[in-house]
Amino acid sequence: MASHQRLIRCIILFSLALGCSCFSSDASLHSRKNSASHRRTFDVATSPLWGATAGESNVATDKILPTENQTPTQKQRDLHPPTIDAISKGLLMRAQNLPKMHFRIFEDDENIEPWEVTLTCGKVAQQSVEEWQRVEQLTLEDHEDEMQVVAGRVMAVLTRLEELEEDLLKRCNKMSEEVIFDFGVLPKELQILQTGSEDAAKQMRDAAAAIDAACLFDEQLRYNRAKSLLAMFLHEIEGPGLRRNGVVFPCMDVDFLSEGIFDALLGGASDVSGVEKSVEDNVEKSVENVETTVEEKPSPSQSLHPLTIDAIEEAFRFRAQNVTTSPLRLLDSNMEWFEVQYSIMKFADRFLEKYTKGSKKKNEEPTWTEEELQTIGGRIVGVLVRLDDLEWEWNHRVSTSTLGQPESPDMIPYNQWKSILGLHPDNVEQRCTKTLDMALLEEKDFARARAERMLALFLLCVEGPAMKASGNRSPDDSEVDFIQDSTQLNLMMPKVKE
């Protein structure tokens, strides 16, 4: 059971974390948000760097990531206040113990799935950013990158509250009771955890009850705790991987703590002298580590793509049925996007469970390692949560390229679009969802070709650039080896954001 839950958690974090537009070098993947009136105002997405391994870093930066309408010298708005407010709001909602809003899972609790915790954190992130957007009068056209960064950080902190809070309590363990309030920690929390107990689950519940009771009424305590948690995340999880790979995000520095609290919490790394030397040393070490990893990490014994494509192809047929209890798309204005996300995650979970059970019935040896299954599951969810955008994008690229121009020698006849391009001809893609669904239900070759193109576009424009930016790599390096047409592959490559 525990292993299965870890797999689900990794799938969720891997897949939901891949959509940050700040990471994708392909701006056009987001163009549909401006052209389709039925799109939601803002969708939460984070990035795989927020699932990275924690590591110490003494590097600071004052570089600015300009938005579309800014020059590199213009200072951006401070993203820390709305992020801290949102984390503080999450701590309050956790303390309120609202129905169907789960933030934690205790060892002896078998009624809550990791899906529910992740979706709850996503809801808080989305609601908080939408409120910030309304108050500050932000627009998606000008501020989407900033909104994605705030949402990503909120989601990343809330989904690892357990680990961050445990680390925070250890750091405050030997501080005086008068001081620890500034870090958002209660003396009673420490007392409970310092008391030896044979019932670890009860001990954790008691400590959770203590902080929840205080967070219900003490806004300053919540705010201090949110600041500490965000500081630890920025300094030890997000920052090191980004800086090693030369990626700059808005507001990467921990500049919202006093010098004394910074030194006590983060080990006195606030001295930024010799930053350039630190950056150079980190880059050299990173290159050495990557080279070693590449040599030592074996390639998968078989391609991960066929099983992933099978799942996406099956999802097309399931989505076409428009099942209201398990929707894979927004079916009406009353449906929340998180209902769709939940259905997609359950679909991926059931698909992999069906596959692994089938192998056991045939007495076959396990085909995949756990890491490979996590990658397959993450890609299934990663494609399906952004399927509308991927479908629109591929149709747009083909229709505006030489492949779709009647006067071009490269033009592919319309009667071959389904089997060669995975697209329905005659502009059906944008005009008639029902016709498209029926074709995907009835024509297996069409569904297969479309699934291949959606996965390829995802790997090339979303997962690949994101993995590279975060310094991570997938078992197969996000390689697209299942499409041989060089013209199509070139058409799928990321477009540089202007």
C-alpha positions as CSV (number, residue, x, y, z in Angstrom):
1,M,0.0,0.0,0.0
2,A,2.8,2.4,1.0
3,S,4.7,1.7,-2.2
4,H,1.6,2.2,-4.3
5,Q,0.9,5.6,-2.6
6,R,4.5,6.7,-3.2
7,L,4.0,5.9,-6.9
8,I,0.8,7.9,-7.1
9,R,2.4,10.8,-5.3
10,C,5.4,10.8,-7.7
11,I,3.0,10.7,-10.7
12,I,1.1,13.6,-9.4
13,L,4.0,15.8,-8.6
14,F,5.9,14.9,-11.8
15,S,3.0,15.6,-14.1
16,L,1.3,18.6,-12.5
17,A,4.7,20.2,-12.1
18,L,5.5,20.2,-15.8
19,G,3.3,23.0,-17.0
20,C,4.9,26.2,-15.8
21,S,5.1,28.6,-18.8
22,C,8.2,30.1,-17.3
23,F,10.0,26.8,-18.0
24,S,8.6,26.1,-21.5
25,S,10.6,27.7,-24.2
26,D,7.5,27.3,-26.4
27,A,5.3,30.4,-26.0
28,S,2.8,29.2,-28.6
29,L,1.7,26.3,-26.4
30,H,-0.1,28.9,-24.4
31,S,-1.6,30.8,-27.3
32,R,-4.9,29.1,-27.1
33,K,-5.6,30.8,-23.8
34,N,-5.9,34.1,-25.6
35,S,-7.9,32.8,-28.6
36,A,-10.5,30.4,-27.0
37,S,-13.2,32.1,-25.1
38,H,-14.1,29.0,-23.1
39,R,-10.7,28.7,-21.5
40,R,-10.4,29.2,-17.7
41,T,-8.9,32.5,-16.6
42,F,-5.9,30.8,-14.9
43,D,-4.8,27.2,-14.5
44,V,-2.4,26.1,-11.8
45,A,0.8,24.5,-13.0
46,T,4.1,24.0,-11.4
47,S,7.5,22.9,-12.6
48,P,9.7,19.8,-12.1
49,L,12.3,21.9,-10.4
50,W,9.8,22.0,-7.5
51,G,10.2,18.3,-7.2
52,A,13.9,18.5,-7.1
53,T,16.2,17.1,-4.4
54,A,17.0,19.5,-1.7
55,G,20.6,20.8,-1.6
56,E,22.5,23.5,0.2
57,S,23.3,26.7,-1.7
58,N,25.1,29.8,-0.7
59,V,24.5,31.6,-4.0
60,A,22.3,34.7,-4.3
61,T,21.3,36.7,-7.3
62,D,19.9,40.0,-8.2
63,K,19.1,39.2,-11.8
64,I,15.7,40.1,-13.1
65,L,13.6,37.9,-15.4
66,P,11.8,40.4,-17.7
67,T,8.2,39.8,-18.7
68,E,7.0,40.5,-22.3
69,N,6.5,44.2,-21.7
70,Q,9.6,44.8,-19.6
71,T,13.2,45.6,-20.3
72,P,15.8,43.6,-18.4
73,T,16.6,46.7,-16.2
74,Q,13.0,47.2,-15.0
75,K,12.4,45.8,-11.6
76,Q,9.5,43.4,-11.3
77,R,6.9,43.3,-8.5
78,D,7.7,41.5,-5.4
79,L,6.2,38.0,-5.6
80,H,7.0,37.0,-2.0
81,P,4.1,38.8,-0.2
82,P,1.3,37.0,-2.2
83,T,3.2,33.7,-1.9
84,I,3.5,34.0,1.8
85,D,-0.1,35.1,2.2
86,A,-1.3,32.0,0.2
87,I,0.8,29.6,2.3
88,S,-0.5,31.3,5.4
89,K,-4.0,30.8,4.0
90,G,-3.2,27.1,3.4
91,L,-2.1,26.7,7.1
92,L,-5.4,28.3,8.2
93,M,-7.5,26.0,6.0
94,R,-5.6,23.0,7.2
95,A,-6.4,24.1,10.8
96,Q,-10.1,24.5,10.0
97,N,-10.2,20.8,8.9
98,L,-12.7,21.6,6.2
99,P,-14.6,18.7,4.5
100,K,-12.9,17.3,1.5
101,M,-9.9,19.7,2.0
102,H,-7.2,17.3,3.2
103,F,-3.7,18.6,3.8
104,R,-2.0,15.7,5.6
105,I,-2.1,12.0,5.8
106,F,-1.2,10.2,9.1
107,E,0.4,6.8,9.1
108,D,-2.7,5.2,10.5
109,D,-5.1,6.9,8.1
110,E,-6.2,4.7,5.2
111,N,-9.2,6.8,4.2
112,I,-7.3,9.7,2.5
113,E,-5.4,9.3,-0.8
114,P,-2.4,11.3,-1.8
115,W,-4.5,12.5,-4.8
116,E,-6.8,14.4,-2.4
117,V,-4.0,16.2,-0.6
118,T,-2.4,17.3,-3.9
119,L,-5.7,18.5,-5.3
120,T,-6.4,20.4,-2.1
121,C,-3.0,22.2,-2.4
122,G,-3.8,23.0,-6.0
123,K,-7.1,24.5,-5.1
124,V,-5.5,26.8,-2.5
125,A,-2.8,27.8,-5.0
126,Q,-5.3,28.6,-7.7
127,Q,-7.8,30.4,-5.5
128,S,-5.0,32.5,-4.0
129,V,-3.5,33.5,-7.3
130,E,-7.0,34.4,-8.7
131,E,-7.6,36.6,-5.7
132,W,-4.2,38.2,-6.2
133,Q,-5.0,38.7,-9.9
134,R,-8.3,40.4,-9.0
135,V,-6.9,42.7,-6.3
136,E,-3.8,43.8,-8.3
137,Q,-5.8,43.9,-11.5
138,L,-3.3,41.6,-13.3
139,T,-3.8,40.3,-16.8
140,L,-2.8,36.9,-18.2
141,E,-1.3,38.6,-21.2
142,D,1.1,40.7,-19.1
143,H,1.6,38.7,-15.9
144,E,1.0,35.0,-16.6
145,D,4.7,34.1,-15.9
146,E,4.5,35.8,-12.5
147,M,1.2,34.1,-11.6
148,Q,2.6,30.7,-12.6
149,V,5.7,31.3,-10.4
150,V,3.5,32.2,-7.4
151,A,1.1,29.3,-7.9
152,G,4.0,26.9,-8.4
153,R,5.7,27.9,-5.2
154,V,2.5,27.8,-3.2
155,M,1.7,24.4,-4.5
156,A,5.3,23.2,-4.0
157,V,5.4,24.3,-0.4
158,L,2.0,23.0,0.6
159,T,2.5,19.6,-1.0
160,R,5.7,19.1,1.1
161,L,4.5,20.7,4.3
162,E,5.2,17.5,6.3
163,E,8.9,17.4,5.3
164,L,9.5,21.2,5.6
165,E,7.7,21.4,8.9
166,E,9.7,18.5,10.3
167,D,12.9,20.2,9.2
168,L,11.8,23.5,10.7
169,L,11.1,22.0,14.1
170,K,14.5,20.3,14.1
171,R,16.2,23.7,13.4
172,C,14.2,25.4,16.2
173,N,14.7,22.5,18.7
174,K,17.4,24.2,20.7
175,M,16.1,27.8,20.5
176,S,14.5,29.6,23.4
177,E,10.7,29.7,23.6
178,E,10.8,33.5,23.2
179,V,12.6,33.2,19.9
180,I,10.8,30.3,18.1
181,F,7.6,32.3,17.6
182,D,9.4,34.4,15.1
183,F,9.9,31.2,13.1
184,G,6.2,30.2,13.4
185,V,6.9,27.4,15.8
186,L,5.0,26.6,19.1
187,P,6.8,25.5,22.3
188,K,4.1,22.9,22.7
189,E,4.9,21.4,19.3
190,L,8.5,20.8,20.3
191,Q,7.5,19.5,23.8
192,I,5.2,16.9,22.3
193,L,7.8,15.7,19.7
194,Q,10.6,15.7,22.3
195,T,8.6,13.4,24.6
196,G,9.3,9.8,23.9
197,S,6.3,7.8,22.8
198,E,5.7,4.3,21.5
199,D,2.7,5.5,19.5
200,A,4.3,7.6,16.8
201,A,1.1,8.2,15.0
202,K,-0.6,9.6,18.1
203,Q,2.4,11.8,18.8
204,M,2.2,13.3,15.3
205,R,-1.6,13.8,15.7
206,D,-1.0,15.6,19.0
207,A,1.6,17.9,17.5
208,A,-0.6,18.6,14.5
209,A,-3.6,19.4,16.8
210,A,-1.4,21.8,18.8
211,I,-0.3,23.9,15.8
212,D,-3.7,23.7,14.2
213,A,-5.3,25.1,17.3
214,A,-2.9,28.0,17.4
215,C,-3.1,28.7,13.6
216,L,-6.9,29.1,13.9
217,F,-6.6,32.3,15.8
218,D,-3.0,33.6,15.5
219,E,-2.5,35.2,12.2
220,Q,1.0,36.3,13.0
221,L,2.1,32.8,13.9
222,R,0.7,31.6,10.5
223,Y,2.5,34.3,8.7
224,N,5.8,33.7,10.5
225,R,5.6,30.0,9.7
226,A,4.7,30.6,6.1
227,K,7.8,32.8,5.8
228,S,10.0,30.2,7.3
229,L,8.7,27.4,5.1
230,L,9.0,29.5,1.9
231,A,12.5,30.6,2.8
232,M,13.7,27.0,3.3
233,F,12.1,26.0,0.0
234,L,13.6,28.8,-2.0
235,H,17.0,28.5,-0.4
236,E,17.4,24.7,-0.4
237,I,15.1,23.2,-3.0
238,E,14.3,25.7,-5.8
239,G,17.4,27.9,-5.8
240,P,20.3,25.5,-6.1
241,G,19.0,23.6,-9.1
242,L,18.0,26.7,-11.0
243,R,21.3,28.6,-10.4
244,R,23.4,25.6,-11.3
245,N,21.7,25.5,-14.7
246,G,21.7,29.3,-15.3
247,V,17.9,29.6,-15.0
248,V,16.6,32.8,-13.5
249,F,13.1,33.2,-12.0
250,P,11.6,36.3,-10.5
251,C,12.3,36.8,-6.8
252,M,14.6,33.9,-6.2
253,D,16.4,35.5,-3.2
254,V,15.2,35.1,0.4
255,D,15.1,38.8,1.1
256,F,12.0,38.9,3.4
257,L,13.7,37.6,6.6
258,S,15.7,39.7,9.1
259,E,19.4,39.0,9.1
260,G,19.2,37.2,12.5
261,I,16.4,34.9,11.5
262,F,18.0,34.2,8.1
263,D,21.3,33.2,9.8
264,A,19.5,31.0,12.4
265,L,17.2,29.3,10.0
266,L,19.4,28.9,6.9
267,G,22.9,28.6,8.4
268,G,24.3,32.1,8.0
269,A,24.4,32.0,4.2
270,S,23.1,35.6,3.9
271,D,26.6,36.8,3.1
272,V,26.6,37.0,-0.7
273,S,30.2,38.1,-1.1
274,G,32.1,36.0,-3.7
275,V,28.9,35.1,-5.5
276,E,30.5,34.9,-8.9
277,K,33.1,32.4,-7.5
278,S,30.3,30.3,-5.9
279,V,28.4,30.2,-9.2
280,E,31.4,29.1,-11.1
281,D,32.2,26.4,-8.5
282,N,28.6,25.1,-8.5
283,V,28.5,25.0,-12.3
284,E,31.7,23.0,-12.5
285,K,30.5,20.6,-9.9
286,S,27.1,20.3,-11.6
287,V,28.8,19.5,-14.9
288,E,30.9,16.8,-13.2
289,N,27.9,15.3,-11.5
290,V,25.9,15.3,-14.7
291,E,28.7,13.6,-16.6
292,T,29.0,10.9,-13.9
293,T,25.3,10.4,-13.9
294,V,25.1,10.0,-17.6
295,E,27.8,7.3,-17.5
296,E,26.4,5.4,-14.6
297,K,22.6,5.6,-15.3
298,P,21.5,2.7,-17.5
299,S,19.0,3.2,-20.3
300,P,15.6,1.4,-20.0
301,S,15.6,-2.2,-21.1
302,Q,12.8,-1.3,-23.5
303,S,11.1,1.9,-24.7
304,L,8.7,3.6,-22.3
305,H,6.8,5.1,-25.2
306,P,4.5,2.2,-26.5
307,L,2.8,1.8,-23.1
308,T,2.4,5.6,-22.7
309,I,0.9,5.9,-26.2
310,D,-1.5,3.0,-25.4
311,A,-2.8,5.0,-22.4
312,I,-3.2,8.2,-24.3
313,E,-5.0,6.4,-27.1
314,E,-7.3,4.7,-24.6
315,A,-7.9,8.2,-23.0
316,F,-9.1,9.6,-26.4
317,R,-11.8,6.9,-26.6
318,F,-12.8,7.4,-22.9
319,R,-12.9,11.1,-23.2
320,A,-15.1,10.8,-26.3
321,Q,-17.8,9.2,-24.2
322,N,-18.1,12.3,-22.0
323,V,-18.7,10.4,-18.8
324,T,-19.9,13.0,-16.3
325,T,-18.7,11.0,-13.3
326,S,-15.1,10.7,-14.7
327,P,-14.6,13.6,-17.0
328,L,-11.4,14.0,-19.0
329,R,-12.5,17.5,-20.2
330,L,-14.7,20.4,-18.9
331,L,-18.2,19.3,-19.9
332,D,-20.1,22.4,-18.7
333,S,-19.7,25.7,-16.9
334,N,-20.5,24.1,-13.5
335,M,-17.6,21.7,-13.6
336,E,-14.4,22.6,-11.8
337,W,-11.0,22.0,-13.5
338,F,-9.9,20.0,-10.5
339,E,-12.6,17.5,-11.1
340,V,-11.0,16.9,-14.5
341,Q,-7.5,16.7,-13.0
342,Y,-8.7,14.1,-10.4
343,S,-10.3,12.0,-13.2
344,I,-7.1,12.1,-15.2
345,M,-5.0,11.0,-12.3
346,K,-7.4,8.2,-11.5
347,F,-7.4,7.2,-15.2
348,A,-3.6,6.9,-15.1
349,D,-3.6,5.0,-11.9
350,R,-6.2,2.5,-13.1
351,F,-4.4,2.1,-16.4
352,L,-1.1,1.3,-14.7
353,E,-2.8,-0.9,-12.1
354,K,-4.5,-2.9,-14.9
355,Y,-1.2,-3.3,-16.7
356,T,0.7,-4.5,-13.6
357,K,-2.1,-6.9,-12.6
358,G,-2.2,-8.3,-16.2
359,S,1.5,-9.0,-16.0
360,K,1.1,-10.8,-12.6
361,K,-1.7,-13.0,-14.0
362,K,0.6,-14.1,-16.8
363,N,3.3,-14.9,-14.2
364,E,5.6,-12.5,-16.0
365,E,8.6,-10.9,-14.4
366,P,8.1,-7.1,-13.6
367,T,8.9,-5.3,-16.9
368,W,9.5,-1.8,-15.5
369,T,11.4,-0.4,-12.6
370,E,9.5,1.9,-10.2
371,E,11.2,5.0,-11.7
372,E,10.2,3.9,-15.2
373,L,6.5,3.4,-14.1
374,Q,6.6,6.8,-12.4
375,T,7.8,8.4,-15.7
376,I,5.2,6.6,-17.7
377,G,2.4,7.6,-15.3
378,G,3.7,11.2,-15.2
379,R,3.7,11.5,-18.9
380,I,0.2,10.1,-19.2
381,V,-1.1,12.7,-16.8
382,G,1.2,15.4,-18.2
383,V,-0.3,15.0,-21.6
384,L,-3.9,14.6,-20.6
385,V,-4.0,17.7,-18.3
386,R,-2.9,19.9,-21.2
387,L,-4.6,17.9,-24.0
388,D,-6.7,20.8,-25.2
389,D,-3.6,23.0,-25.7
390,L,-1.6,20.2,-27.3
391,E,-4.3,19.4,-29.8
392,W,-4.9,23.0,-30.7
393,E,-1.2,23.7,-31.0
394,W,-0.5,20.7,-33.3
395,N,-3.4,21.6,-35.5
396,H,-2.3,25.3,-35.6
397,R,1.3,24.4,-36.5
398,V,0.3,22.0,-39.3
399,S,-2.4,24.2,-40.7
400,T,0.0,27.2,-41.0
401,S,2.9,25.2,-42.3
402,T,3.8,23.8,-45.8
403,L,2.2,20.5,-44.8
404,G,-1.2,22.2,-44.8
405,Q,-0.8,24.6,-47.7
406,P,-2.4,23.4,-51.0
407,E,0.1,25.2,-53.2
408,S,3.1,23.6,-51.4
409,P,4.9,20.5,-52.7
410,D,5.1,19.3,-49.1
411,M,1.3,19.4,-48.6
412,I,-0.2,16.2,-47.2
413,P,-3.5,15.3,-48.9
414,Y,-6.4,15.8,-46.6
415,N,-7.5,12.2,-46.8
416,Q,-4.2,11.2,-45.2
417,W,-4.2,13.7,-42.4
418,K,-5.7,11.2,-39.9
419,S,-3.1,8.4,-40.4
420,I,-0.1,10.6,-41.0
421,L,-0.6,13.7,-38.8
422,G,-3.2,12.5,-36.3
423,L,-5.5,15.4,-37.3
424,H,-9.0,15.5,-38.6
425,P,-9.1,17.4,-41.9
426,D,-11.6,20.1,-43.1
427,N,-11.2,22.2,-39.9
428,V,-13.3,19.7,-37.9
429,E,-10.8,20.1,-35.0
430,Q,-12.1,23.6,-34.2
431,R,-15.7,23.3,-35.4
432,C,-17.2,20.0,-34.2
433,T,-16.0,18.1,-31.1
434,K,-18.7,15.5,-31.6
435,T,-17.4,14.5,-35.1
436,L,-13.8,14.4,-33.8
437,D,-14.8,12.2,-30.9
438,M,-16.7,9.8,-33.1
439,A,-13.7,9.5,-35.4
440,L,-11.4,8.8,-32.5
441,L,-13.8,6.2,-31.1
442,E,-14.1,4.3,-34.4
443,E,-10.8,4.7,-36.1
444,K,-7.9,3.1,-34.2
445,D,-5.2,4.2,-36.6
446,F,-6.3,7.8,-36.2
447,A,-6.3,7.6,-32.4
448,R,-2.9,6.0,-32.4
449,A,-1.3,8.6,-34.7
450,R,-2.9,11.4,-32.7
451,A,-1.6,9.9,-29.4
452,E,1.9,9.7,-30.8
453,R,1.9,13.4,-31.8
454,M,0.5,14.6,-28.5
455,L,3.2,12.7,-26.6
456,A,6.0,13.9,-29.0
457,L,4.9,17.5,-28.6
458,F,4.8,17.2,-24.8
459,L,8.2,15.6,-24.6
460,L,9.8,18.2,-27.0
461,C,8.2,21.4,-25.8
462,V,7.3,20.7,-22.1
463,E,9.1,17.9,-20.4
464,G,12.4,18.1,-22.2
465,P,13.0,21.9,-21.7
466,A,11.8,21.6,-18.1
467,M,14.0,18.7,-17.2
468,K,17.0,20.5,-18.7
469,A,16.3,23.7,-16.9
470,S,16.0,21.9,-13.5
471,G,19.1,19.8,-14.0
472,N,17.1,16.6,-13.9
473,R,16.7,13.9,-16.5
474,S,14.2,11.1,-17.3
475,P,15.2,7.5,-17.8
476,D,15.1,7.9,-21.6
477,D,16.1,11.6,-21.7
478,S,12.7,12.6,-23.2
479,E,13.8,11.3,-26.6
480,V,11.3,11.1,-29.4
481,D,12.2,8.0,-31.4
482,F,8.7,6.9,-32.5
483,I,8.2,9.5,-35.2
484,Q,10.5,9.2,-38.2
485,D,9.2,12.1,-40.3
486,S,11.8,14.9,-40.0
487,T,9.4,17.6,-41.3
488,Q,6.9,16.8,-38.5
489,L,9.7,16.6,-35.9
490,N,11.0,20.0,-36.9
491,L,7.5,21.4,-36.7
492,M,7.2,20.1,-33.1
493,M,10.4,21.7,-31.8
494,P,10.1,24.4,-29.1
495,K,9.7,27.9,-30.4
496,V,11.7,30.6,-28.7
497,K,9.7,32.9,-26.5
498,E,9.9,36.4,-27.9
